[in-house]
């Protein structure tokens, strides 16, 4: 199976879970398809939960989740994932949440 690349970052799917980003970077995004809907003969992602995750092995599992959100549709989820990675990976420290 060929590797998928979106905006120069790997996009890997395993069942209803997608991982976006390079594990050698400081962060990756995990997207979980929570529900699907029928569009014609296809099942299309409807509700998607998104988590920005630190790849730092020194950080506890609980604290690795830096940011999370829910979006309607896979396109909106991948769009926010790309924005998060662009913003967070260019900074050595994550921006402070307001």
TARA-V140213 format. One record per residue. RES is the residue in one small letter. OMEGA is omega as a letter, one per 40 degrees, with the letter a starting at -180 (NA if undefined). D_LAST is the distance of its C-alpha to the last C-alpha in whole Angstrom. Layout:
res=RES omega=OMEGA d_last=D_LAST
res=RES omega=OMEGA d_last=D_LAST
This chain:
res=x omega=a d_last=41
res=x omega=i d_last=40
res=x omega=i d_last=36
res=x omega=i d_last=34
res=x omega=i d_last=32
res=x omega=a d_last=29
res=x omega=i d_last=28
res=x omega=i d_last=29
res=x omega=i d_last=27
res=x omega=i d_last=29
res=x omega=a d_last=29
res=x omega=i d_last=31
res=x omega=i d_last=32
res=x omega=a d_last=33
res=x omega=i d_last=34
res=x omega=i d_last=31
res=x omega=i d_last=28
res=x omega=i d_last=27
res=x omega=a d_last=26
res=x omega=i d_last=25
res=x omega=a d_last=25
res=x omega=a d_last=27
res=x omega=i d_last=27
res=x omega=i d_last=28
res=x omega=a d_last=24
res=x omega=a d_last=21
res=x omega=i d_last=20
res=x omega=i d_last=21
res=x omega=i d_last=20
res=x omega=i d_last=22
res=x omega=a d_last=23
res=x omega=i d_last=25
res=x omega=a d_last=27
res=x omega=i d_last=27
res=x omega=i d_last=30
res=x omega=i d_last=32
res=x omega=i d_last=34
res=x omega=i d_last=37
res=x omega=a d_last=38
res=x omega=i d_last=41
res=x omega=a d_last=43
res=x omega=i d_last=39
res=x omega=a d_last=36
res=x omega=i d_last=33
res=x omega=a d_last=30
res=x omega=i d_last=28
res=x omega=a d_last=25
res=x omega=i d_last=23
res=x omega=a d_last=21
res=x omega=i d_last=19
res=x omega=i d_last=17
res=x omega=a d_last=16
res=x omega=i d_last=19
res=x omega=i d_last=19
res=x omega=a d_last=23
res=x omega=a d_last=23
res=x omega=i d_last=26
res=x omega=a d_last=25
res=x omega=a d_last=22
res=x omega=a d_last=23
res=x omega=a d_last=23
res=x omega=a d_last=21
res=x omega=a d_last=18
res=x omega=i d_last=19
res=x omega=a d_last=16
res=x omega=a d_last=13
res=x omega=i d_last=12
res=x omega=i d_last=14
res=x omega=i d_last=15
res=x omega=a d_last=18
res=x omega=i d_last=20
res=x omega=i d_last=23
res=x omega=a d_last=26
res=x omega=a d_last=26
res=x omega=i d_last=25
res=x omega=i d_last=22
res=x omega=i d_last=21
res=x omega=i d_last=23
res=x omega=i d_last=21
res=x omega=i d_last=17
res=x omega=i d_last=19
res=x omega=i d_last=20
res=x omega=i d_last=17
res=x omega=a d_last=15
res=x omega=i d_last=18
res=x omega=a d_last=19
res=x omega=a d_last=15
res=x omega=a d_last=15
res=x omega=i d_last=19
res=x omega=i d_last=19
res=x omega=i d_last=17
res=x omega=i d_last=18
res=x omega=i d_last=15
res=x omega=i d_last=12
res=x omega=i d_last=9
res=x omega=i d_last=6
res=x omega=i d_last=4
res=x omega=NA d_last=0
